[in-house]
């Protein structure tokens, strides 16, 4: 097709795909991150189930660290990794609050992901009751501080491991 002597067929074949890619790429990137968050939450739920299995066999105490779950054969090293972090299995990606028991307040956070793994938007958290959800910032930071304050102020018997935990 020619407009005022200029052929537009070749140009539109190049420009239209570029425009489509520029529109779809952010949506695909967002969908990929949401899928990684879902896997991260699933990994934390598996960890939560394994914490309760471990506690069942160890006087209701959760383990000193997440690596103990691997050593006891309750989980694989891959479960301790958030897919958004891009790290290989080895040391856990998740931060763990040691020294709690199976009988702790159900909504206390027992493990959580580094917010940097999710573009600083928030963190996936595992609660004592085994539920795992994504909390956006600043709600995540406020919730973490609330749990820390409640644990510190409670009469709840925490293991000495907790006293050495650096929030």
Buried (B, 14 or more C-beta within 10 A) or exposed (E): EEEEEEEEEEEEEEEEEEEEEEEEEEEEEEEEBEEBBBBBBBBBBBBBEBBBBBBEEBEBBBBBBBBBBBEBEBBEBEBBBBBBBEBEEEEBBBBBBBBBBBEBBEBBBBBBBBBEBBEEBBBBBBBBEBBBBBBEEEEBEEBBEEBBEBBEEEEBEBBEBBEEBEE
